[in-house]
Structures are given as structure tokens and as C-alpha cells.
């Protein structure tokens, strides 16, 4: 059955509106909101319920096949780094080097480094104790310290795999993981710096309401050396980078290149990262290891079902053949990377989740790559980075991370909006500017 373009667009808007309404007003988990949107759009374009469900299953399975192991292993690395105290070791080193005066910058850098393998919300929770301790020791506003840490974590969360949004977008759009990690980390730096500068400026004017959460750090616990602490973070990144830049696409590697082709595979690189985390603690007990690995799997499970259903929604959107309608649209072609950025920004601001925003946007943008002039290796990379920039803005009251920061830092809603929400806008605009400049070079 053939439908008009206005009908397809109306149906598409309705599907996205359902996701936003259900996740924000009715607090429905994103998995079910995406599932309902799949059924709405699928049946709306004339597919039978049976065919709609089949398409959903295929889309769900395809994305999990590509990302399942990566997300589980990445999450497990984060859990083990938290448990062994490796994150605090890295943070303490940076604070020692930069000193008290530059403590906010130290927290920003800590967030960026620690945020590579750890999700921003769990990273903030883990480092919140150190953050409060540094605020007390230096006399710097807790708002400045907290937003500096939060924006450092946020910068890589939105741009760099194995974080779920960037990972799912890379698979959907067809971008090499290693190149996205290397370029994404570079693009995240200006975002981190802008977030830090705004935190220093706006945080000074915020009321200092540092609260004692009653949690004391266990100083007697064994801590790994700095070298051991950073290995699980940097070794996988280095292996992925080597594979991406030394192994030519479409060619079978030989000799030493074949070795790096295996070691630099995302799953193998992250598995090596998991194994290296056990080097961060001298003595391990069987029950201890079992519990931590189980925790990593359980944390990954909740993320995977959302990503999987995001892939299912993408499969339904592909069935609408929307790309065919826009294939000759000169207006859309002129937008280039601005379109994926704007689309993801709207989705993020409306429903709160950076992950859901970028997954949804990637599915919408995929059939339009050729029209947008992004259907090339570099074009696809820039597209994912532009969506990452869009997924940063605007973080406010409908974002779970917004409340994690406010709760653990003890900041009022007004302060969070003035300091953190504005920072997320500046970070998104800065990141897109950097991506735009890259588009003139690549």
C-alpha cells in the first residue's frame, strides 16, 4: 500500500510523540514506549500485526547481535573498576598533579577519563564522595565541582563507544568503532573544557549547600597502582585504534596485521579490558568475582533491551520507505550534518534520554544519508558525531542524570538549571561547531 508523504510524516511524528509522552508524562520505561511506537507506525503504514511483530523481532535481534557482547563487557569493566577503586586512583592522581586551585579542572579530566568505560550516572555516583571531599578541602563551591565532574563524564558518554547511544548509532549508520572512539574522544575535549569553564563561572554564584551523606571512604582498602588502574581503560582503546587505522577495510590482513585485527576487534579488546581489571586487585575470592560479573551482566541487561527495541523501531521506520520520498529533496540536502544534530537535539530535550534520542535519530537519518550528502565513510562518522552533539542538549528535569547530579551533590533545582542545564547547551553547541569544522577538513 502506497501512502502520501504528509501521511508518512504525520505517522512518524505520532510515533515519536508517543515515545516522548509515554516516557515523560507517564514515566513508562523506554522499552515499552518504543514497542508501542513500533506497533503504531507499523500498523499505520498498512503492515499486518504479524508482519509488524516479525519486523520488530528482526530489528531487535539485529542490533543485539552487533552490540550485545560489547555492552555487557563494557558495563562489566565499569563495575570492576568501581569495585577495585581504580576510578579513585585515577582521580587522585589528577588532583595531585593539578593542585587545589585547579581542582574543578581535575574533576573534569577525571570525568572524561573515568567516563570512557563507565556510564555517566554511575561514574558520578562513584566519584561523588571524592568530589565532596575536594570541595571541602579547597573551599570551592560544590556546584562548580559537581558540574565540572558531571560535564566531563557527559562529554564522552554522548560521543564515545562502548556507551550505548554512540555504539548503537555506529552500528545503525555503519561507522567503525575504533575511528569513532579516537575521533569522538578528541571531539569530547572541547565539550569538557566548555563545561568546566561554565561551571567555574556560574557555580561561583550558586549557594553552597554541601551536605554530609554519612558515607566514609574505606582508607584501609587495597588500592591498585596508577599503572594498573589505567590499563583496563587505555589498552582496549589503543587496540581498537590500531585496528581501525592499520587494517584496510575489505582486505584480509596478514602477518602482524592479522594479530591486531583479532586483538582490535571490539569484543576482544573489551574482553582484554575485563581481564586487566582483575590485575587491579591482588587477592580475589570466587564469590566476590561471581557477584561482580553477575552485577555487570544485570546492569547491561536493562540497557540492552532499550537498545534492542530502538533497533526494532529503526526497522519499522525503514519499512516506511521514508528515504525514497526525500531522495530528491534539495532542501534537505542543503542541511547536511545540521539535520541529524537538530533532530537529536529535539528528541533529547523532549524525552530526556541521550541514549533513546540518538538511537531514534539514527534510525530516522539512515535512509536519508545519501540525500544529506553523508553517504560516505567520513560522512557517516560526522553524522554520528553530530547526533552525539545533539544528544547533549538540553539536559533538564526529564533527564535521569540531571537528578543523579542534583541528589548526590545536594544542589537545588534552580541551581541545576542555571549551572548544569546551561552547560549542556553550551557543550552541545561547542561539539557541533567542532564537528562542523571537521567536516571542512575530512
Secondary structure, DSSP 8 states (H G I E B T S, - for coil): ----HHHHHHHHHHHHHHHHHHHHTS---HHHHHHHHHHHHHHHTT--HHHHHHHHHHHHHHHHHHHHHHHHHHHHHHHHHHHHTHHHHHHHHHHHHH-STTHHHHHHHHHHHHTTTS-HHHHHHHHHHHHHHHHHHH---HHHHHHHHHHHHHHHHTTSTTSHHHHHHHHHHT--HHHHHHHHHHHHHHHHHHHHHHHHHHHTTS-------S----TTS----HHHHHHHHHHHHHHHHHHHHHS-TTS---THHHHHHHHTSHHHHHHHHHHHHGGGSS---HHHHHHHHHHHHHHHHHHHHHHHHHHHHHHHHHHTTHHHHHTT-HHHHTTTHHHHHHHHHHHHHHH--HHHHHHHHHHHHHTTHHHHT--SHHHHHHHHHHHHHHTTTT--TT-HHHHHHHHHHT--HHHHIIIIIHHHHHHHHHHHHHHHHHHHH-
